[in-house]
Amino acid sequence: MLHRVIQSAIVLTTLIAMNASAFWVNQQFNGQWVEVSNADARRGLNIQFIKTGPRDRGALFITGFTFDNDGNQIWLGGTFSGVVPGEDTFAVSMALTSGGNFFGGPDGNFDTRIQDFATFTLKFNSCDSMDLNWQWNNNGGPDIGSGTVNMDRGSSSLGNIVAVGSDQCVYQEPAPAQCPAFATADFDGRFCEISGRYTDVDITLSNNIVWVMNGPTFIGGANNTGAATVTIEPGTYIVGSSGSDALIIERGSKIFAAGTPTAPIVLTSATDIGTGTTPAPGDVGGLAIFGNAPTNACSAPLPACDAPFEGLPGSLFGGDNVDDSSGLIKYLQIRFAGNPIIQDEELNALSLAGVGAGTVIEFVQTDSGFDDGIEIFGGTVNLRNIVMSNIRDDSLDTDLGWQGSIQYGLIVQGDLSNDNGFEMDNNPNNNSAVPRSHPRLANITVIGTAPEGEGWRLRTGTSFNAWNMFISGSGEGCVNIDDNETFNNGGIPSALSGNLTVAGSAIGSCGQGAFEDTASDPFLISDWWNAQNNLIDVNPQFVPGTVFPSQSSVLIDGGVAPLGDFFDKTTYIGAFRDANDRWIESWTTGLDDAIQNALGQ
């Protein structure tokens, strides 16, 4: 307990070393800002945020005009290069320039007359409110004195100068004076701590507070009791300082976490948004959701299924409601998550156990996870637009009777990944258990680097249907099938049962070959693949440094339309239609470096 207290204190002290706020000053704040108090002679700034580093780091480029003590307009420009999440105040050294451009934004075409002419301190209160303090540095040029004004992005005597997209900014309210009743204030209320169990209540995690998890935070009571709901606003940061810090949605309760492409919700290590210790996989527990959909993890017949979850034996999942809803998740990043809660039983970055088809999960990234990126334990939940990058264990792991679908996914394995892109099981203790796992996947790109990993591993009796898949780079091989029950479930290459199929898919180059063929298996994996007219040894012809296919790539028109109502009827291979289909951009983190590392560029 003492270690936990000391660890939390260190993390929070790291956060407090910043000029702490809840939000991330980023491109949402781009555009023109003008002085509120003076209608006739307003000071004005043009602000542009440029992302310059991993995990939300960036720079602010500022140009604009103020007035000297005689009322003459002068132009200034400056840069703040150390923007990190959680900071709202920036002291910028401004140079005096020979001219300026307010409406067009910074363009660097003006001569600098005096460096470090003045210091502008910008404190952002919300999307539409900023306090500007200026101080002349007495290094020459006209005296502008010092002062403070409030600025906004509304109409002025200069005309309507609202920045394009400012109405999409999600940070509308300044940080509150105190934490809500369901949370505990840390360090004068600048952070709000959540912990324990919330039952029979609806709570909202707003984006003007940094939320700090202290141990497992349960939404709802165990076993369909004390139903509760947590709503998470776009742009919200939720942090933890140990592997036991996890957000857990119990069976019968709900999460509504609707981020946006420019303001994803982020669950991460506390050190990830601070300035100091480098975050590492396993710094935070992750997100786990339990539902009432079927699983084969129970000995009791449905609906009397109470399957315990690994690492959290008090949390149960399973039932007979295939359309059960645990809520909605869109535009979510989970970083540095997945860690043992008890020995040999681990949380994943995102764990979905018995989650039903009424749940919406789209645009989710798990990055730098200690265990699996996403593991699905039974249930019928469907997913779209998922990204898993730099995961230490399997990127996508399915088992215990999951019968759902995924369309559009990108997996980029890292150097420390020692397992697989996909690992798909039925039930390891009973390979023929029902309901039998039956994943249906379409349009997923797997880029492997792991010297000991495989691209796909299908085993312990799982069924599997896939369309328009691309896999390349995995060190041990691209595709492997294990266990007699898996082979038997699939039929034979000349007479497939329909339970184990792949169509319209392609394999690139893998370290030890495309397939892990073994003569003692019921059939050769290569025969199974080739019998379905899939491709091997494909050069994907990606646009350099990306995973987007160029116009000449075979991936663009080599696929087949997936079967089933869930799927868009795509006919291209992999996650992206062409070089312009960039759905992974703007809301993900760290992908450029991960992709270039995986591709050896």
C-alpha positions as CSV (number, residue, x, y, z in Angstrom):
1,M,0.0,0.0,0.0
2,L,2.8,2.4,0.9
3,H,4.5,1.7,-2.5
4,R,1.2,2.5,-4.2
5,V,0.9,5.8,-2.4
6,I,4.5,6.8,-3.2
7,Q,4.1,5.8,-6.8
8,S,0.9,7.8,-7.2
9,A,2.5,10.8,-5.6
10,I,5.4,10.7,-8.0
11,V,3.1,10.5,-11.0
12,L,0.9,13.3,-9.9
13,T,3.9,15.5,-9.0
14,T,5.1,14.9,-12.5
15,L,1.7,16.1,-13.9
16,I,1.7,19.1,-11.6
17,A,5.1,20.2,-12.9
18,M,3.2,21.2,-16.0
19,N,0.9,24.1,-16.2
20,A,-1.9,21.6,-15.7
21,S,-5.2,21.6,-17.5
22,A,-7.4,18.8,-18.7
23,F,-7.3,19.4,-22.4
24,W,-4.7,19.1,-25.2
25,V,-4.0,22.3,-27.0
26,N,-3.8,21.0,-30.6
27,Q,-5.2,21.8,-34.1
28,Q,-8.6,22.4,-32.6
29,F,-7.3,25.8,-31.4
30,N,-6.0,26.8,-34.8
31,G,-7.1,30.0,-36.3
32,Q,-7.6,33.7,-35.6
33,W,-8.0,35.0,-32.0
34,V,-8.9,38.7,-31.2
35,E,-9.1,40.9,-28.2
36,V,-12.5,40.9,-26.6
37,S,-12.5,44.2,-24.6
38,N,-11.7,46.8,-27.3
39,A,-14.1,46.9,-30.2
40,D,-12.1,49.5,-32.2
41,A,-8.4,48.5,-31.9
42,R,-8.2,44.8,-31.1
43,R,-5.0,42.9,-30.8
44,G,-5.1,39.7,-33.0
45,L,-3.2,36.5,-33.2
46,N,-3.1,33.7,-35.7
47,I,-2.3,30.3,-34.1
48,Q,-1.3,27.1,-35.8
49,F,-0.6,23.8,-34.1
50,I,1.7,21.4,-35.9
51,K,2.2,17.9,-34.6
52,T,5.9,17.3,-34.3
53,G,6.4,14.1,-32.2
54,P,4.8,11.0,-30.9
55,R,1.8,10.8,-28.6
56,D,0.4,14.3,-29.1
57,R,3.6,16.4,-28.9
58,G,3.6,19.4,-31.1
59,A,4.5,23.1,-31.6
60,L,2.5,26.3,-31.8
61,F,3.3,28.8,-34.5
62,I,2.1,32.3,-33.6
63,T,1.9,35.5,-35.6
64,G,-0.2,38.6,-35.0
65,F,-0.3,42.2,-34.1
66,T,-0.4,44.4,-31.0
67,F,0.1,48.1,-30.4
68,D,3.0,50.2,-29.0
69,N,2.4,52.8,-26.3
70,D,1.6,55.4,-29.0
71,G,-1.1,53.3,-30.6
72,N,0.8,52.2,-33.6
73,Q,0.2,48.6,-34.9
74,I,3.3,46.3,-34.9
75,W,3.7,42.7,-36.1
76,L,5.2,39.9,-34.1
77,G,5.9,36.2,-34.6
78,G,7.1,33.3,-32.4
79,T,7.1,29.5,-31.9
80,F,6.5,27.3,-28.8
81,S,8.0,23.9,-29.6
82,G,7.1,21.9,-26.5
83,V,3.4,21.4,-26.5
84,V,2.3,18.3,-24.5
85,P,-1.2,17.1,-23.4
86,G,-2.4,18.7,-20.2
87,E,-0.7,22.1,-20.7
88,D,-2.8,25.2,-21.2
89,T,-0.2,27.9,-20.6
90,F,2.7,28.8,-23.0
91,A,5.3,31.5,-22.6
92,V,6.5,32.4,-26.1
93,S,9.4,34.6,-27.1
94,M,8.1,36.9,-29.9
95,A,10.2,38.6,-32.5
96,L,9.4,42.0,-34.0
97,T,8.8,41.6,-37.8
98,S,8.6,44.0,-40.7
99,G,5.0,43.1,-41.4
100,G,2.4,40.4,-40.9
101,N,-0.5,38.4,-42.2
102,F,-3.5,37.9,-39.9
103,F,-6.1,36.2,-42.1
104,G,-3.8,33.9,-44.0
105,G,-1.9,32.6,-41.0
106,P,1.9,32.3,-40.5
107,D,3.9,32.1,-43.7
108,G,7.4,33.2,-42.7
109,N,7.7,35.8,-45.5
110,F,8.4,38.8,-43.2
111,D,11.9,40.0,-42.1
112,T,12.7,39.7,-38.4
113,R,13.8,43.0,-37.0
114,I,14.4,42.2,-33.3
115,Q,14.6,38.7,-31.7
116,D,13.1,38.2,-28.2
117,F,11.3,41.5,-28.6
118,A,8.5,40.5,-26.1
119,T,7.2,37.6,-24.2
120,F,3.6,36.5,-24.9
121,T,2.0,34.2,-22.3
122,L,-1.0,32.4,-23.7
123,K,-3.4,30.7,-21.3
124,F,-6.2,28.8,-23.0
125,N,-9.4,28.5,-21.0
126,S,-11.5,26.8,-23.6
127,C,-11.9,26.5,-27.4
128,D,-13.1,30.1,-27.5
129,S,-11.4,31.9,-24.6
130,M,-7.7,32.7,-24.1
131,D,-5.9,35.2,-21.8
132,L,-3.0,36.9,-23.4
133,N,-0.3,38.5,-21.3
134,W,2.4,40.5,-22.9
135,Q,5.7,41.9,-21.6
136,W,8.1,44.1,-23.5
137,N,11.7,42.7,-23.0
138,N,13.4,46.1,-23.5
139,N,15.7,44.7,-26.3
140,G,15.0,47.6,-28.6
141,G,12.2,48.8,-30.8
142,P,9.0,50.5,-29.7
143,D,7.9,50.2,-26.1
144,I,4.7,48.1,-25.8
145,G,4.7,47.9,-22.1
146,S,2.8,45.1,-20.5
147,G,-0.7,44.0,-19.9
148,T,-3.3,41.2,-20.1
149,V,-6.4,40.9,-22.3
150,N,-8.9,38.2,-23.0
151,M,-9.2,36.9,-26.5
152,D,-11.8,34.9,-28.4
153,R,-12.6,33.7,-31.9
154,G,-15.9,35.5,-32.5
155,S,-16.8,38.3,-34.8
156,S,-15.1,41.7,-34.4
157,S,-14.6,45.0,-36.2
158,L,-12.2,43.0,-38.4
159,G,-15.2,41.0,-39.7
160,N,-16.1,37.4,-39.0
161,I,-12.7,35.7,-38.3
162,V,-13.9,32.5,-36.8
163,A,-11.4,29.8,-37.7
164,V,-12.5,27.0,-40.0
165,G,-13.4,24.1,-37.8
166,S,-13.5,26.0,-34.5
167,D,-17.1,24.9,-34.1
168,Q,-15.7,21.3,-33.9
169,C,-13.5,22.0,-30.9
170,V,-14.7,19.9,-28.0
171,Y,-13.1,21.9,-25.2
172,Q,-16.0,24.3,-24.5
173,E,-15.7,24.7,-20.7
174,P,-12.8,25.7,-18.4
175,A,-11.8,23.4,-15.6
176,P,-14.3,23.4,-12.8
177,A,-13.4,24.8,-9.4
178,Q,-13.9,21.4,-7.8
179,C,-14.3,17.8,-8.6
180,P,-17.8,16.3,-9.0
181,A,-19.2,14.5,-6.0
182,F,-18.3,11.0,-7.3
183,A,-14.6,11.8,-7.5
184,T,-11.9,12.9,-5.1
185,A,-9.8,16.0,-5.7
186,D,-6.0,15.6,-6.0
187,F,-3.7,18.5,-5.5
188,D,-6.2,21.4,-5.2
189,G,-8.7,19.9,-7.6
190,R,-6.5,20.0,-10.7
191,F,-7.0,16.3,-11.1
192,C,-9.9,14.1,-10.1
193,E,-9.5,10.6,-8.8
194,I,-11.9,7.8,-9.6
195,S,-11.8,4.4,-7.8
196,G,-13.9,1.7,-6.3
197,R,-17.3,0.7,-7.6
198,Y,-20.1,3.0,-9.0
199,T,-23.6,1.5,-8.8
200,D,-27.1,2.7,-9.6
201,V,-25.7,6.0,-11.0
202,D,-24.8,7.7,-14.2
203,I,-21.5,9.6,-14.2
204,T,-19.8,11.7,-16.8
205,L,-16.0,12.1,-17.3
206,S,-15.8,15.5,-18.8
207,N,-12.9,16.7,-21.0
208,N,-12.0,19.7,-18.7
209,I,-10.6,17.4,-16.0
210,V,-7.7,14.9,-16.0
211,W,-9.2,11.7,-14.5
212,V,-6.8,9.6,-12.5
213,M,-7.8,5.9,-11.8
214,N,-6.7,4.5,-8.4
215,G,-7.0,0.8,-8.7
216,P,-9.8,-1.0,-10.5
217,T,-12.7,1.4,-11.2
218,F,-15.9,-0.6,-11.7
219,I,-19.0,0.8,-13.4
220,G,-21.9,-1.2,-12.1
221,G,-22.3,-4.0,-9.6
222,A,-21.2,-7.5,-10.2
223,N,-23.5,-10.0,-12.0
224,N,-26.1,-7.6,-13.5
225,T,-26.7,-5.7,-10.3
226,G,-26.5,-1.9,-9.6
227,A,-26.6,-1.0,-13.3
228,A,-24.6,2.2,-14.0
229,T,-23.5,4.2,-17.0
230,V,-20.3,6.1,-17.6
231,T,-20.3,8.8,-20.4
232,I,-16.9,10.0,-21.5
233,E,-16.6,13.3,-23.5
234,P,-14.5,13.6,-26.6
235,G,-10.9,14.7,-25.9
236,T,-10.9,13.3,-22.3
237,Y,-7.8,11.9,-20.8
238,I,-8.0,9.1,-18.3
239,V,-4.7,8.0,-16.7
240,G,-3.3,5.5,-14.3
241,S,0.0,4.8,-12.6
242,S,0.0,1.0,-12.2
243,G,-1.2,-2.2,-13.9
244,S,-4.1,-2.4,-11.5
245,D,-5.6,0.9,-12.6
246,A,-8.3,-0.2,-15.0
247,L,-11.8,0.9,-16.1
248,I,-14.2,-2.0,-15.9
249,I,-17.7,-2.0,-17.3
250,E,-19.6,-4.7,-15.5
251,R,-22.3,-7.0,-17.0
252,G,-25.6,-5.0,-17.3
253,S,-23.9,-1.6,-17.2
254,K,-22.8,0.7,-20.1
255,I,-20.1,2.9,-21.4
256,F,-20.7,5.8,-23.9
257,A,-17.3,7.0,-25.1
258,A,-17.8,9.0,-28.3
259,G,-14.6,10.7,-29.3
260,T,-14.1,12.5,-32.6
261,P,-11.4,12.3,-35.3
262,T,-9.7,15.4,-33.9
263,A,-10.4,14.7,-30.3
264,P,-10.1,11.0,-29.5
265,I,-10.6,9.8,-26.0
266,V,-7.3,8.7,-24.5
267,L,-6.7,6.1,-21.7
268,T,-3.0,6.0,-20.9
269,S,-0.2,6.0,-18.4
270,A,0.1,9.1,-16.3
271,T,3.7,9.5,-17.4
272,D,2.5,9.7,-21.0
273,I,1.0,13.2,-20.6
274,G,3.7,14.4,-18.2
275,T,7.2,15.6,-18.7
276,G,9.7,13.2,-17.2
277,T,9.5,9.4,-17.0
278,T,9.1,7.6,-20.3
279,P,5.9,5.6,-20.4
280,A,6.2,1.8,-20.8
281,P,3.9,-1.1,-21.7
282,G,2.0,-2.2,-18.7
283,D,1.9,1.2,-17.0
284,V,-1.9,1.1,-16.8
285,G,-4.4,-1.8,-16.7
286,G,-6.7,-0.9,-19.6
287,L,-10.4,-1.2,-20.4
288,A,-12.5,-4.3,-19.8
289,I,-16.2,-4.7,-20.7
290,F,-18.4,-7.6,-19.6
291,G,-21.7,-8.5,-21.2
292,N,-24.6,-11.0,-21.3
293,A,-23.9,-12.6,-24.8
294,P,-23.1,-16.3,-25.2
295,T,-19.7,-17.9,-24.4
296,N,-18.6,-21.5,-24.2
297,A,-16.6,-20.8,-21.0
298,C,-19.5,-22.1,-18.8
299,S,-20.3,-25.6,-17.7
300,A,-23.9,-24.5,-16.9
301,P,-26.3,-24.2,-19.8
302,L,-27.4,-20.7,-21.0
303,P,-28.7,-18.4,-19.8
304,A,-27.3,-19.5,-16.4
305,C,-23.8,-18.7,-17.4
306,D,-21.5,-16.9,-15.0
307,A,-18.0,-17.2,-16.4
308,P,-15.3,-15.5,-14.3
309,F,-12.8,-13.2,-16.0
310,E,-9.1,-13.8,-15.8
311,G,-7.5,-11.5,-13.2
312,L,-10.9,-10.2,-12.0
313,P,-12.7,-13.3,-10.6
314,G,-15.5,-11.1,-9.1
315,S,-16.5,-9.9,-12.6
316,L,-18.6,-12.4,-14.5
317,F,-19.7,-12.6,-18.2
318,G,-21.9,-14.6,-20.5
319,G,-25.6,-15.3,-21.0
320,D,-28.0,-15.8,-23.8
321,N,-28.6,-12.3,-25.2
322,V,-26.9,-12.1,-28.5
323,D,-28.0,-8.5,-29.0
324,D,-26.9,-7.3,-25.6
325,S,-25.6,-3.8,-25.5
326,S,-22.8,-2.5,-23.4
327,G,-22.9,0.9,-25.0
328,L,-20.8,2.7,-27.6
329,I,-17.1,3.4,-28.2
330,K,-15.7,5.6,-31.0
331,Y,-12.4,7.2,-31.5
332,L,-10.6,5.8,-28.5
333,Q,-6.8,5.3,-27.9
334,I,-5.6,2.9,-25.2
335,R,-1.9,3.3,-24.6
336,F,0.7,1.4,-22.5
337,A,-1.9,-0.9,-21.0
338,G,-2.3,-4.5,-20.2
339,N,-0.6,-5.8,-17.1
340,P,-0.9,-8.7,-14.6
341,I,-3.4,-8.1,-11.8
342,I,-2.6,-11.4,-10.3
343,Q,0.1,-13.9,-11.2
344,D,-0.4,-15.6,-14.6
345,E,-3.7,-13.8,-15.2
346,E,-3.5,-10.5,-17.1
347,L,-5.6,-7.7,-18.4
348,N,-5.3,-6.8,-22.0
349,A,-5.4,-3.2,-23.4
350,L,-9.0,-3.9,-24.4
351,S,-10.8,-6.9,-23.1
352,L,-14.3,-7.8,-24.4
353,A,-16.0,-10.6,-22.5
354,G,-19.4,-11.8,-23.5
355,V,-20.1,-8.5,-25.2
356,G,-23.2,-8.5,-27.4
357,A,-23.9,-7.3,-30.9
358,G,-25.9,-4.3,-29.7
359,T,-22.6,-2.7,-28.6
360,V,-20.9,-0.3,-31.1
361,I,-17.1,-0.3,-31.3
362,E,-15.5,1.7,-34.0
363,F,-12.2,3.5,-34.5
364,V,-10.2,2.1,-31.6
365,Q,-6.4,1.9,-31.3
366,T,-4.4,-0.1,-28.8
367,D,-0.8,0.9,-28.8
368,S,2.3,-0.3,-26.9
369,G,0.3,-2.9,-24.9
370,F,2.0,-5.3,-22.5
371,D,-0.3,-8.3,-23.2
372,D,-2.8,-8.6,-26.1
373,G,-4.0,-5.5,-27.9
374,I,-7.6,-6.7,-28.1
375,E,-8.9,-10.0,-26.7
376,I,-12.4,-11.1,-27.3
377,F,-13.8,-13.8,-24.9
378,G,-17.0,-15.1,-26.4
379,G,-19.9,-12.8,-27.2
380,T,-21.2,-11.5,-30.5
381,V,-19.8,-8.0,-30.6
382,N,-18.7,-6.5,-34.0
383,L,-15.9,-4.0,-34.6
384,R,-14.9,-1.6,-37.4
385,N,-11.8,0.4,-38.0
386,I,-9.4,-1.0,-35.4
387,V,-5.7,-0.4,-35.1
388,M,-3.2,-2.4,-33.0
389,S,0.4,-1.2,-32.9
390,N,3.6,-2.3,-31.0
391,I,1.7,-4.9,-29.0
392,R,4.0,-7.2,-26.9
393,D,1.7,-10.3,-27.1
394,D,-1.0,-11.1,-29.7
395,S,-2.4,-8.1,-31.4
396,L,-5.9,-9.7,-31.8
397,D,-6.8,-12.7,-29.7
398,T,-10.2,-14.4,-29.9
399,D,-11.5,-17.4,-28.0
400,L,-14.3,-18.9,-25.8
401,G,-17.0,-18.9,-28.5
402,W,-16.8,-15.4,-30.0
403,Q,-19.1,-15.2,-33.0
404,G,-18.7,-11.7,-34.4
405,S,-17.2,-9.7,-37.3
406,I,-14.5,-7.1,-37.9
407,Q,-14.1,-5.0,-41.0
408,Y,-11.2,-2.6,-41.6
409,G,-8.2,-3.2,-39.4
410,L,-4.5,-2.5,-39.3
411,I,-2.0,-4.5,-37.2
412,V,1.6,-3.3,-37.0
413,Q,3.8,-5.5,-34.8
414,G,6.8,-4.1,-33.1
415,D,10.3,-5.3,-32.5
416,L,9.4,-6.7,-29.0
417,S,6.3,-8.5,-30.2
418,N,7.0,-12.2,-29.6
419,D,3.6,-13.5,-30.6
420,N,1.1,-13.2,-33.4
421,G,-0.9,-10.8,-35.4
422,F,-4.0,-13.0,-34.9
423,E,-4.4,-15.8,-32.4
424,M,-7.8,-17.4,-32.8
425,D,-9.0,-20.2,-30.6
426,N,-12.2,-22.0,-29.7
427,N,-11.8,-23.3,-26.2
428,P,-8.4,-24.6,-25.1
429,N,-9.9,-27.0,-22.6
430,N,-12.5,-28.4,-24.9
431,N,-11.8,-27.8,-28.6
432,S,-15.3,-28.8,-29.7
433,A,-17.1,-26.7,-27.2
434,V,-20.2,-24.8,-28.4
435,P,-21.0,-22.1,-29.3
436,R,-17.9,-22.6,-31.3
437,S,-15.7,-19.5,-32.0
438,H,-16.5,-18.2,-35.5
439,P,-14.7,-15.0,-36.3
440,R,-15.6,-13.3,-39.6
441,L,-13.0,-10.8,-40.8
442,A,-12.6,-8.6,-43.8
443,N,-10.1,-5.9,-45.0
444,I,-7.4,-6.2,-42.4
445,T,-3.7,-5.5,-43.1
446,V,-1.1,-7.2,-40.9
447,I,2.5,-6.0,-41.0
448,G,4.7,-8.2,-38.9
449,T,8.2,-7.7,-37.6
450,A,8.5,-10.2,-34.7
451,P,11.3,-12.8,-35.2
452,E,9.3,-15.3,-33.1
453,G,5.7,-14.3,-34.2
454,E,3.3,-15.6,-36.8
455,G,0.8,-13.6,-38.8
456,W,-2.3,-15.8,-38.2
457,R,-2.6,-18.7,-35.9
458,L,-5.8,-20.6,-36.0
459,R,-6.1,-23.4,-33.4
460,T,-8.1,-25.3,-30.7
461,G,-11.1,-25.9,-33.0
462,T,-12.0,-22.4,-34.1
463,S,-14.0,-21.7,-37.2
464,F,-12.9,-18.8,-39.4
465,N,-14.1,-16.9,-42.5
466,A,-12.0,-14.1,-43.9
467,W,-12.1,-11.9,-47.0
468,N,-9.7,-9.4,-48.5
469,M,-6.8,-9.9,-46.0
470,F,-3.2,-8.9,-46.5
471,I,-0.3,-10.2,-44.3
472,S,3.4,-9.8,-44.6
473,G,6.6,-9.7,-42.5
474,S,6.0,-12.1,-39.6
475,G,9.2,-13.8,-38.7
476,E,7.9,-17.4,-38.2
477,G,5.6,-17.4,-41.1
478,C,2.4,-15.8,-42.3
479,V,-0.3,-18.5,-41.7
480,N,-0.4,-21.5,-39.3
481,I,-3.2,-23.9,-38.4
482,D,-2.9,-26.0,-35.2
483,D,-4.8,-28.9,-33.6
484,N,-6.7,-31.7,-35.2
485,E,-10.1,-30.2,-34.3
486,T,-9.3,-27.1,-36.2
487,F,-8.4,-29.1,-39.4
488,N,-11.4,-31.4,-39.0
489,N,-13.7,-28.4,-38.6
490,G,-12.5,-27.1,-41.9
491,G,-12.9,-30.2,-44.1
492,I,-10.2,-30.8,-46.7
493,P,-8.8,-28.5,-49.4
494,S,-10.8,-30.3,-52.1
495,A,-14.0,-30.3,-50.0
496,L,-14.1,-27.5,-47.6
497,S,-16.8,-27.4,-45.0
498,G,-17.3,-23.6,-45.1
499,N,-16.2,-23.3,-41.5
500,L,-12.5,-22.4,-42.2
501,T,-12.2,-20.3,-45.4
502,V,-10.2,-17.4,-46.8
503,A,-11.1,-15.6,-50.0
504,G,-9.7,-12.7,-52.0
505,S,-6.6,-12.5,-49.8
506,A,-2.8,-12.1,-50.3
507,I,0.4,-12.9,-48.5
508,G,3.6,-10.9,-48.9
509,S,7.0,-12.0,-47.7
510,C,7.3,-13.7,-44.3
511,G,10.5,-14.7,-42.5
512,Q,10.3,-18.5,-42.6
513,G,7.9,-18.7,-45.5
514,A,4.2,-18.2,-46.1
515,F,2.9,-21.3,-44.4
516,E,4.0,-23.6,-41.5
517,D,3.3,-26.8,-43.4
518,T,3.7,-30.0,-41.4
519,A,3.5,-33.4,-43.1
520,S,1.7,-35.0,-40.1
521,D,-1.2,-32.5,-40.2
522,P,-4.4,-33.6,-41.8
523,F,-3.7,-31.4,-44.8
524,L,-1.1,-28.9,-45.9
525,I,-1.9,-25.3,-45.1
526,S,-0.5,-24.2,-48.5
527,D,-3.0,-26.6,-50.2
528,W,-5.8,-25.1,-48.2
529,W,-4.8,-21.5,-49.1
530,N,-4.2,-22.2,-52.8
531,A,-7.5,-24.2,-53.2
532,Q,-9.3,-20.9,-52.5
533,N,-7.5,-19.0,-55.2
534,N,-5.6,-16.7,-52.8
535,L,-2.3,-15.0,-53.7
536,I,1.2,-15.5,-52.3
537,D,4.5,-13.7,-52.7
538,V,2.7,-10.4,-53.4
539,N,4.5,-7.1,-53.6
540,P,1.9,-4.8,-52.1
541,Q,3.5,-1.7,-53.7
542,F,2.7,0.6,-50.8
543,V,3.2,4.3,-51.2
544,P,6.7,4.7,-49.7
545,G,6.8,4.9,-45.9
546,T,3.1,4.0,-45.6
547,V,0.7,1.1,-45.8
548,F,-1.5,2.7,-48.4
549,P,-1.5,0.8,-51.8
550,S,-0.3,2.8,-54.8
551,Q,-2.4,2.9,-57.9
552,S,-0.4,0.0,-59.5
553,S,-0.9,-2.3,-56.5
554,V,-2.6,-5.6,-57.0
555,L,-4.4,-4.9,-53.7
556,I,-6.6,-2.3,-55.2
557,D,-8.8,-4.6,-57.1
558,G,-7.8,-8.1,-56.1
559,G,-10.5,-8.8,-53.5
560,V,-14.0,-10.3,-53.4
561,A,-17.1,-9.0,-51.8
562,P,-17.5,-10.3,-48.2
563,L,-20.6,-12.3,-47.3
564,G,-23.0,-11.1,-44.6
565,D,-25.1,-8.1,-43.8
566,F,-22.5,-6.6,-41.5
567,F,-19.9,-6.0,-44.2
568,D,-19.4,-3.3,-46.8
569,K,-19.1,-5.1,-50.1
570,T,-15.5,-4.2,-50.8
571,T,-13.4,-5.7,-53.6
572,Y,-10.0,-4.5,-52.5
573,I,-7.4,-6.4,-50.4
574,G,-6.3,-5.0,-47.0
575,A,-7.5,-2.2,-44.9
576,F,-7.3,0.6,-47.5
577,R,-9.0,1.1,-50.8
578,D,-6.2,3.2,-52.3
579,A,-3.6,5.8,-51.4
580,N,-6.4,8.3,-50.6
581,D,-8.2,6.1,-48.1
582,R,-6.5,7.3,-44.9
583,W,-9.0,6.5,-42.2
584,I,-6.1,5.9,-39.7
585,E,-5.0,9.5,-39.9
586,S,-5.7,12.3,-37.3
587,W,-7.1,10.2,-34.5
588,T,-4.3,7.6,-33.9
589,T,-0.9,7.9,-32.2
590,G,2.6,6.8,-33.1
591,L,1.7,5.0,-36.3
592,D,4.1,6.7,-38.7
593,D,7.1,5.5,-36.7
594,A,5.7,2.1,-36.1
595,I,4.9,1.6,-39.8
596,Q,8.3,2.8,-41.0
597,N,10.0,0.6,-38.4
598,A,8.0,-2.5,-39.5
599,L,8.7,-1.8,-43.1
600,G,12.4,-1.3,-42.5
601,Q,12.3,2.3,-43.7
